[in-house]
């Protein structure tokens, strides 16, 4: 007879871990107890040695599907003989926490919800230990019902029985409920006997509905009605950025989109994100859903009430974030009435409080690998395990697509997608979420990291904390570099291309087309696109034609009228004077801005409504061409190698009125690919490094990945892209964590 004290940490609360251990111990005739503590699960287990060995083996092999064991401490102890195995009251303890993300409804719950004989038939909040809300309802840890927003719903007798029955799938399922004791859902201002049929009727009528979801409100409408989609665009102030869709089932999705095996797997996964899928046939879907795009962002129903809506409504639904463009997602009923009153016609509320707002995640599959564009529901706040040890560190992220990260030891807890830190509302949500993370994960930061840009709101926030903790800054693209290394747990040397739109450089210029060589310990900038001037600051970034005008006036002043015949004379003269005086001019090496420049030169997109639009539409044009050639470029040997694309732009100007713009767009993509391949060969030779990495928003360009990665692999390079966090600015807070290591 032996007794062991175990401490198991990882995602082991809110995932049915205690019931699993209880049943396992009972099946092996072992005695003892299990309890949730602040940072772990603690177990006392007693029995014969062979049974204890079997227990340890099965603990690792058969742990609940939503759990993730990060470590087990085992200590033999002397205790008196125990007569039974029990689940004890949770207790406060030291150590930081792990919290399960919110998970899509499981097959078992779906089957019960569809069974007319089941007491939860058509119940909109059905869940069990293997599915349902987690992060969004947790108020504090250890994870017990009285520390969730479910605490106001007192269990009925039947739910109470299931909750305490070790053989039940709902044994210790904290969000357990049913019609008799759980949350309710209703249409504001009316009583409806058949709620979901009524919702369907409103959708058919062309109404826009604000529907309270798992992590916030969705704005939902019929995706096949042009007038309704146009109305939603006008009200939401979102002129052309694609909307996400939800479709009834995988068969429906396959009618509209091509779906690979990997894409189907991720659509049906427990995370259930929005997946960007190549359009097969739009059929009845309004072209206003995703104008100028060859892809649709589609998800399957993941909450019980989504399935209940699709029992009555068979067409594709727009399911977009419940907010005005770029503002935080709305999560509370009263807040929705106020902030969405000029967008929604109908409000669908429920009374389960959302403690933490969270958006839908967005991913795509390229080269059979999942790439995350927006890391939110289903993924956050799952920790990212990293190959270095950190002091307690808070990294504030960037300005666009903001996330922040909180880290300690080998773990980084990245926040869900917050949004663009450009207004008061987003900043308030950002600061509130930071405070919640510090409280929930019990990590008191000693180091605060921010971006080098002096005008970011996050930089301003960091300065306010200088008297309380050590504040460090890191350059934006170096953070991208480290983000990739920590994401992929790379500790060896790597050549890393960090291409995006904007990042304040260490020389005061705007970087965005950088190549680094280095590792966790040391980094060196070895190449960049040649700096070129842009007149007009942020306004120019929203107007690619201004980028084109600046470039042409600088390099082809005599031919400006011929190259850009539609440019306003006054605008041209003002830009020319400012360039000559070097007033309101910034110099940039940004690869993203070069994509904007080419898009504007070809007349594809001269003004953007959302970030990256010009580059996206250029890529969509390029995808329609089979052109295999590329444009000339120069690599200029300076202290840092300069990539000069002037020869490419000269050729594009010559061809733009003679060739199909789709072929020119494809040739330009091929050129960027060739630049990456050429530099990879040069730096492999110089530094004896075989690893190539990509980070930055430009590498959301699927065509660029598709044309570059296979060639690099053919040439025996090891190629790394992001897997756990976004390649865009949503991933840089992970890279900023490096400052807690050095």
Order of alpha helices (4+ residues) and beta strands (2+ residues): beta-alpha-beta-beta-alpha-beta-beta-alpha-alpha-beta-alpha-beta-beta-alpha-beta-alpha-alpha-beta-beta-alpha-beta-alpha-beta-beta-beta-beta-beta-alpha-beta-alpha-beta-alpha-beta-beta-beta-beta-alpha-alpha-alpha-alpha-beta-alpha-alpha-beta-beta-alpha-alpha-beta-alpha-beta-alpha
